[in-house]
Amino acid sequence: VQLQASGGGLVQPGGSLTLSCAASRSTLSLNVMGWYRQAPGKQRELVATITRSGTTNYADSVKGRFTISRDNTRNTVSLQMNSLQPEDTAVYFCNAITFKSYWGQGTQVTVSS
């Protein structure tokens, strides 16, 4: 499975961005899809996941601000990010799990005034 992430960029604190990840095959075959992030000097961490049935899971740090969704007709998973803060600055990675884990290339999100 190939995953292509897009939508990163520079945004001011309090702003919003939407990340999108397109899969090379039907997302109905992907049990769990999600977003992870890695800030400079830190380990990669979970941001949010969504199962094939639509069950979501969020890191405590983004609950109430970020929303993950998947569109199985377009084979995409998206991450709507609101009320962005400087601590959200990181490279964001798309992930998909079937019998193995697949990673897309990262997309940079920078929150700065």
C-alpha positions in Angstrom: 0.0 0.0 0.0 1.3 3.4 -0.9 0.2 6.4 1.1 0.5 10.0 -0.2 0.1 12.7 2.4 -0.6 16.4 1.7 -1.9 19.6 3.2 0.9 20.6 5.5 2.2 24.2 5.8 2.8 27.2 7.9 -0.1 28.5 10.0 -0.4 31.0 12.8 -1.3 29.9 16.4 -5.1 29.5 16.6 -5.3 28.6 12.9 -6.5 25.5 11.1 -5.1 23.0 8.6 -6.5 19.9 7.0 -4.2 17.0 6.2 -5.1 14.4 3.6 -3.7 11.0 2.9 -4.6 9.1 -0.3 -4.1 5.3 -0.4 -3.2 3.4 -3.5 -5.9 0.8 -2.9 -9.3 0.6 -1.3 -9.3 1.8 2.3 -12.0 -0.8 3.0 -9.1 -3.2 3.0 -7.2 -1.2 5.6 -8.2 -2.1 9.2 -6.9 1.0 10.9 -5.7 4.3 9.4 -4.1 7.1 11.4 -1.9 10.0 11.8 1.3 10.2 13.8 3.7 13.1 14.2 7.4 13.6 15.1 8.8 16.9 16.4 12.5 17.7 16.2 14.4 15.7 18.8 11.3 13.7 19.9 9.9 10.3 19.2 7.1 9.7 16.7 3.8 9.8 18.6 0.2 8.9 17.9 -2.1 11.7 16.9 -5.3 9.9 15.9 -6.6 6.7 14.4 -9.8 5.5 12.9 -10.9 1.9 12.3 -12.7 0.6 9.2 -15.9 0.8 11.2 -15.3 4.4 12.1 -14.2 4.1 15.7 -11.7 6.9 16.5 -9.0 7.4 19.0 -7.1 10.6 19.8 -4.0 11.6 21.8 -5.0 13.6 24.9 -3.1 16.6 23.6 -5.3 16.9 20.5 -8.8 15.9 21.8 -11.4 18.5 21.0 -9.1 20.2 18.5 -8.4 17.6 15.8 -10.9 15.4 13.9 -9.9 12.3 11.9 -12.2 11.0 9.2 -12.0 8.5 6.3 -13.7 8.5 3.0 -13.8 4.9 1.7 -15.2 6.1 -1.7 -12.1 8.2 -2.3 -9.7 6.0 -0.4 -8.6 8.9 1.8 -8.1 9.7 5.4 -8.1 13.3 6.6 -7.1 15.1 9.7 -8.9 18.4 10.4 -6.7 20.4 12.8 -8.2 23.4 14.6 -6.8 25.8 17.3 -3.3 24.9 16.3 -0.5 25.7 18.8 3.3 25.9 18.4 3.6 22.6 20.2 1.7 21.0 17.3 4.7 21.8 15.0 6.0 18.5 13.6 6.2 16.3 10.6 2.9 14.4 10.3 2.9 10.9 8.9 0.0 8.9 7.6 -0.3 5.2 8.6 -2.3 2.2 7.5 -2.5 -1.2 9.1 -3.6 -4.5 7.5 -1.4 -7.5 8.2 1.5 -5.1 8.3 2.0 -1.4 8.9 2.5 1.0 6.1 3.8 4.6 6.2 3.5 7.5 3.9 6.0 10.3 3.5 5.7 13.0 6.1 4.2 16.4 5.6 5.5 19.4 7.6 3.2 21.4 9.8 4.6 24.5 11.3 2.7 26.7 13.8 4.3 30.0 14.3 3.6 33.7 14.4 
